[in-house]
Amino acid sequence: MMKKTTTSVILHQDGEIVQEKRVTLRQLADETGCEVTWIEELVHYGIVEPVAKTPETLVFPEEAAGRIGKAMRLKQDFHLAPEGLGLVLDLLDRIEELEERISREEEK
């Protein structure tokens, strides 16, 4: 089955034009194997954020699937509640950011 995405062109304040692929709530649920209601719960707790809301659905950046996958693994492996998932994911993101910064500094 071919995944259908919508591509949006965004003009950032610095003048850079970026193309961003977006998926609907249903497409995101299908891609990740998660229930729509669980993704809605993640939205409620700020773990993933839609980039747009229409009367029919929520729209997410395509990259949201990765964050939802991490949240699902944390929930399954460590039995974390949604309230704790956001904190753990934010800390993991921060660690990744710091590791990338260290790597860039070592390359200099």
C-alpha positions in Angstrom: 0.0 0.0 0.0 1.4 3.4 -1.0 1.6 5.9 1.8 -0.1 9.2 0.8 1.5 12.4 2.2 0.9 16.0 1.6 3.9 18.3 1.0 3.7 21.8 2.2 6.1 24.6 1.3 7.0 26.8 4.3 8.8 30.1 4.2 10.8 30.6 7.4 11.5 34.0 8.9 15.1 33.8 7.7 13.9 33.5 4.1 14.7 29.8 3.8 12.1 27.8 1.9 11.5 24.3 3.3 9.3 21.5 2.1 7.6 19.5 4.8 5.7 16.2 4.4 2.6 15.9 6.4 0.3 13.0 7.3 -3.2 12.8 8.7 -4.0 11.3 12.1 -5.4 8.1 10.4 -2.2 7.8 8.2 -0.1 8.2 11.3 -2.0 5.5 13.1 -1.7 3.1 10.2 2.0 3.8 9.8 2.9 3.3 13.5 0.3 0.6 14.3 -1.1 2.7 17.1 -4.7 3.3 17.9 -6.0 6.8 16.9 -7.2 7.3 20.5 -3.7 6.7 21.9 -2.2 9.2 19.4 -4.9 11.7 20.5 -3.8 11.1 24.1 -0.2 11.8 23.2 -1.4 15.1 21.6 -3.3 15.9 24.8 -0.1 15.5 26.8 2.0 17.5 24.3 4.2 14.5 23.3 3.4 15.0 19.6 1.9 18.2 18.2 -0.2 18.5 15.1 0.9 21.2 12.6 -2.7 21.7 11.5 -6.3 20.9 12.6 -9.1 20.5 10.1 -12.7 19.8 11.0 -12.1 16.2 9.9 -8.7 15.4 11.4 -5.4 16.4 12.8 -2.3 16.8 10.5 1.2 16.0 11.6 4.7 16.3 10.2 5.8 13.0 8.8 8.6 12.9 11.4 6.0 12.5 14.2 5.9 8.7 13.4 9.4 8.4 14.9 8.5 10.1 18.1 5.3 8.0 18.4 7.4 4.8 17.8 9.8 5.8 20.7 6.8 6.6 22.9 5.3 3.2 22.1 8.5 1.3 22.9 8.9 3.2 26.2 5.3 2.4 27.2 5.8 -1.2 26.4 9.3 -1.7 27.8 9.0 0.4 30.9 5.2 0.7 31.4 5.4 4.5 31.4 2.2 6.5 31.6 1.7 9.2 29.0 2.5 11.8 31.7 6.0 10.4 32.1 6.6 9.7 28.4 6.9 13.3 27.5 9.6 13.9 30.1 11.6 10.8 29.1 11.3 11.7 25.4 12.4 15.3 26.0 15.4 14.0 28.0 16.3 11.6 25.2 16.1 14.4 22.6 18.3 16.6 24.7 20.9 13.8 25.1 20.9 13.3 21.3 21.3 17.0 20.7 24.3 17.1 23.1 25.9 14.1 21.6 25.6 15.7 18.1 27.1 18.9 19.5 30.1 17.0 21.0 30.6 15.1 17.7 30.7 18.4 15.7 33.2 19.9 18.2 35.4 16.8 17.9 35.4 17.1 14.1 36.8 20.6 14.3 
